[in-house]
Amino acid sequence: MNPGTSSTPRDLTRVLWLVGLLHGLNHLYNVALLPVYLQLQRDLNLPSVAAATSLTTVMMLAYFLPSYPLGVLADRLDRRWLLTWGLVLNALGYLGLGWARDYPTALGCVVLAGLGGSFYHPAATALVVGLFPQRTGRALGLIGMGASAGFFLGPLYVGWRAASVGWRAPLVELGLAGLAAAGLFAWLSPPAPVAREPERPGERGALFESPALWAWFLAAAALFSLRDFAACSMASLGSLFLQQAHGMDVRTTGVALSSIFLVGVVSNPLFGHLSDRARLRWIAFVLVSSALVIAVFPRVPRAWLIPALLVYGFFMLANYPMVEAALLTSVPGAVRGRVFGLFIMISGLVGNLGHWWAGVRVKSLGEAAGRPESYQWTYLGLACLVLLSLVALPCLHALRRKEGLEP
């Protein structure tokens, strides 16, 4: 399949559906543990809730650390097989975690799950950007619907099942579902070889051709890591905040956390489509809106917590496909897999420390963790991090201009 050229509309539609399915499972696994931290702590005899939240941090470190080498593979190999085998490893990690009887085994399983998940983004994002060079934001927004569905179903399903049968059964069931989906994807997906796009004469080998380009790229990745830290903290901190400060049970907490991601099914394609004309301005709009909701969240009455999370998710989730489109349309096609792999390795590694930090922060509150007002400064700080990440937008603009890709 040659991106953007010989592919038929039917081929392109099929690829979007299949890649969106894998996107959903990929992110479902990212958030499946959020509502069951306290159950994990009790069942595995962990000394604190921070040890339980650290499972998600370790999984996501394993998810982002290999991103650059997998980006290299995505620029050289058939991306269909990278996507298939990544999902297989991710699913096997969750099967093992559901059967784990001690903390070291659980850590090994989340490392395997994270490693499998790391295959997805470098291969899938480079593939879709190559297939849709003129409607990049819309295409990424559409597969972003899969991510939103996965984010939504993960906490909802695990929280619902864990409330009646404990945390192990839903993890095993999700692992089996992932293996089935990997087989379906391998059967139905067309070949997805390396894109050879003639954006520049000759084939480019270096990631960036000058120190200035490296500087703009690294600055953007570092700044967006602040956004990711705030988003990850909102998920894990939100789980503990709802259960300890507002007394919600695990099932209600799962529903509340899932509400963050439900509305992304609408906002991802909506803002993705709008961003094809004014991408950086729409990114700024949704990030500022997200920051405002984060800042006021601990002051919201209990009855309005889920609506507040809906509003937060509507705006926050919409920024991801737009940022991906802005980044990958700022570099030549021959290096997109590597560029995106390195980008998410940097931003993801820093950002996903937020899960661990949330457990440490709640532990440090002591008895005050049971009072909503104790969290006000914490959430205000997270809002400030999101606002600070906006400085990355002129970095992306400069990168695109210096690469000679500004229209």
N, C-alpha and C positions, 0 to 999 in steps of 0.2 A: 504494500500500500504506500503510494507516494503522497506525502502530505500536501493537501491543498491543490492537487492536480488531477490524477486519474481516478480518485475515489468517487464512487457514485453517491448520490444523496442517501440511498438506502444503506450503503456501507457506513457513511458518516453517522447516520441516526443510530445504527446498531452499535457502533463504537461508543457513542455517548451513553447509551443505556447501560452497556456492560461496564464501562469505566465508572459510571455513576453508582452501579451496584457495588463494585469493589470499594469505591470511596465510602459508601455507607458502612460496610463491614469494617473497614479500616478504622474509622472513627468511633464506631460502636465499641470496639475493643478498647479504644483509648479511655473511655469514660465509664466502662461497665462497673468498675470498683467503687465509684463515687458514693453510692448510697449505703455501702456495706462496710465502711471503715470500722465502725464500732463492733460489728459482728466479727470481723476479721481479728480485731484486737482481742476479743474475748476467746474466740475459738483457738487461735494460735498462741495464746498466753503471752501476748506482747506487752512490754513494760509501759507503753504509752501509745496514744493515738498517732503520734508522729511516726512511729514505726510502721503503722498501717498505711498512712498517707505516703510514706516513703516507697511503698510498692509501686504506686503510680509514677513517682519520680524516677525510680530505677527503670521501669518499663519505658518511660519516655526518653531517658538518657540513651538506652539501647536503641530506641527508635530514631534518634537524631544523630548519634555519633557516626554511623556508617553512611550518612547521606551523601557525602562527597564521593567516596568510591563507588557507591551505587549510581550516582550521577554519571560517573565515567562509563560504567557499564551501560547505562541508558543511552549514551551517545554512540555505543558500539555494537550492541546486541539487539535481538528481537525483543521489543518491550513486552510483548504478550507473555513470554515465558518468565520474565522478571516479575510481572504482576501475578501470574499464577502461583509460582513457588513462594513468593512473599506471603500470599494469603494462606498457603498451606502451613508455613512455619508459624504464622500468627495464630492460626486455629489450634495447632498442636500445643502451643504455649498455654492457651486457655484450658485445653483439656487437662494438661498436667497440673495447672493451678487448681482446678476443681478437685483434683485428687490429692493435693499436697497436704501433708500432715505436720509439717514443721516449717519454720520461717526460712531456713536456708533453701529448702526445696522450692518454696514459694518464690524466693528471689530468683532462682535459676529459671523458673517457668516464666516469670515476667520479662526476664532478659530475652528469652527465646521469642516471646510474643512481640516484644519491641523490635527485635531484629527483623522479624518477618514484616512488621508494619513499615519498616524503613524502606522496603522495596517500592512502595506505592508511589509516593509523590514525585521523585525524580523522573521515573518512567512515564507515569500517567500525565503529568503536567506538560512535559516536553512533547509528548505525543499529541495532546489536544491542541496546544498552541500551534504546532506545525500543521495540523489538519484544518485549523480555522484561523488563518492569518488575518482575515479582515473582520471577523466577528469574535475576537478572542475573549473579550469580557463576557459576552453572552454565552459562549460555549463553556467557559469555566464556571459561570454562574449556574448553568444547567447541571453540570456534574456536581456542583456545590450543593444542589438539592439532595443528592445522595448522602453527602456528609451530614447535612442537617437532619435527614431521616435517621442516620446511624446514631448521631449524638442524642437525638430525641429518644429512640427506642432503647438505647443501652441502659441508662439509669431507670427508665420506666419499667422495662422488663425485669431487670435484675432486682430492683426494689420490690416489685410486685411478687415475684417468685420467692425472694428471700424472706419476705414477711411470713410466708407459710411453710416453706421447706428448708430455709437456711440458704447461705450464700453459695454453697458448692454446686448444687444441681443446675442453676441457671448458667454458671460458667461452663460446665460440661456441655450443656445444650447449645450454647453459643459456639463452642469449639466444633461440634459436629456440623452445625449450620455452615460454618466457614469452610470446612472440607468439601461439603456438597457444592457450595458456590464456586470454589476453585475449579472443581471438575466441570461445572456448567460453563464457566468462563473459557476454559481451555478448549471446550468443544465448539462453542459458538463464535468465538472471537476470530477475526481475520488476522493474518500475519501483520506485525507492527514493527518493521525493521527501522533502522536508523534513518532519520531524515537527512537528506542532502539538499539543503536549501541554498540557492545562489544569492544570498543577500550581499555577498562580497565576492570579488574575483578570487578564485583559488579557495582552498580549504584552510580554515583557521585552526591552528593547533593550540595557541596560548589562550588561557582563559580571558585575560585582559592584557592589552598591548602597551600599557603605560602605567606608571605609579599613580597618576591622577585617577585613572579608571578604577584601580584597586582601592584607592582611598574613598571614592564616592560609594563604591559597592559595600565595603566593610562598614562604613558609617551607617548606611541604610540598614544593613543586617543587624548591627548593634542596637540601633534605635528601635527597630521593630521588635527586638527581643524584649524591650520594656512593655510593649503592648501584649506580647505573649505571656510575660510574667504576670501581668494583671489579669489576663483572661484565665490562666490556669489557677491562679489564686482565687478568682471568683468562683470557680467550680468546686474546689476542695474546701475552701473557707466557707462557701455557701452551704455545703453539706453539714459541716460542723456547727455553723451559725444557726441553721434552721432546727437542728436536733437539740442543741444545748441551750441556745438563747430563747427559742420559741417552743421547745418541747415537742417537735414533730416526730412521728414515728418513721421507720425506714421506708414504708410504702409511700407515705405522703411526701417524704423528702425526695424519693425517686421521681414522683410526679412533678414536684416543683423544679428539680434540676432539669428534667426533660423539657419543661416549658421553655427553657432558655433556647433550645435548639429547634423546637417545633416551627417557629415562625421563619427560620432560615430557609425553609422550603419556598417561601414567598420572596423574602428579601434578597436571597442570592441571585436568582435570575432577574429580578426587577432592577436592582442596582447594577448588576453586571451588564445588562442591556444599556442602561442609562450611561454607564461609565465609558462606553465605546466612543462617546463624544467629548466628555470632560472628566477624565478618569481621576486626576489628582484632586479636583474639587469635591467630587463625590466621596472619595476616601476620607478627606478632611471632615466632611459633613457627618458621616456615620461614626467616625471616631470621637468627635466632639460630643455627639449625642450619647454615645456609650459612656463616656466619662461622666457626664451629668447624672446619668442613672446610677452609676457606681457610687458617686459621692453621696447621694441621698438614700441609698438602699437601707442602711441600718436604722434610719429614721422612719421608714415606711411602716404603717400599722400592719399587724399580722394578716388581716383580711386582704391586703393589697400586695403582699409579697410576691405571689405568683404573677399577677399582672405586671409588676415591676420587672420581674425576670423575663417576661415575654417581650417587653419593650427593649430591655437590655440586649437580649438575643437577636431581636430584629435588626438592630443596628450593628452590633459587634460582629455577628457572623457574616454580614454583607461585605465587610472590608477585606476578607481573605481572598476571594477570587479576584477582586479588583486589584489588590496589591500584587498577586501573582501575575496577572495580566500586565500590570505596569512594569514589573521587573523583567519578565521574559520577552516583552516587546522592546526592551531597551538593550538587548544583546542579540548577536547573530544566532541563527538557528543551530549552527554546528556546535555551539557550546551550551545550549540551554539546559541540558540534563545536568551538566557539571555545575553551572551557575546556580541552578535552583537547589541542587544537592548541598552545595556549600552554604547557600543562604539559610536553608532550614536547619542545617547543622548548627550554625551559629545562633540564630534566633531561637531555635527550639531548645538547645541545651540550656541557654540562660532562662528562657521562658518557663520551662517545665520544672525548674527549681521551685516554682510557686506552689506546687503540690506539697513538697516537703516543708516549705516555709509556712504554709497555712497550718500544718499540724504543730510546728514549733511555736507559732504565734499564739494559737489557742491554748496550748499547754502553759505558756508564759502568763496568760491571763488568770490562771488559777480559778478561784471561785467566781471571779468577775466574768468568766466565760458564759455564765448563765444569765447575764444581763445584756440586752441589745445595745444599750448606750455605750458599753465598753468597746464596741467595734467601730465607733464613728471615725476616729482618727485613722484606723487601719484602712477602712474603705476610702477615705479621702486621699490617703497616700497612693492607693492603687489608681484612683482617678487621675491623679497628677502624672503618674507614669504613662497612662494612655495619651494624655495631652502632650507630654514630652516626645512621644514617638512620632508626632506630626512633623518634627524636624527632618524625618527621613524623606519626606515628599520632595523637597528641593534637591535632595541627594539623588533620587531616582531621575528627576528631570535633567540634572547635570550629566548623569551617566548616559542617558539616551541621546542627549545633544552631542556629547563628546564621542559617542560611538557612530555618529553620523546617521542616526535612525530617526531623528526628529522630522516629522512631515513638513 
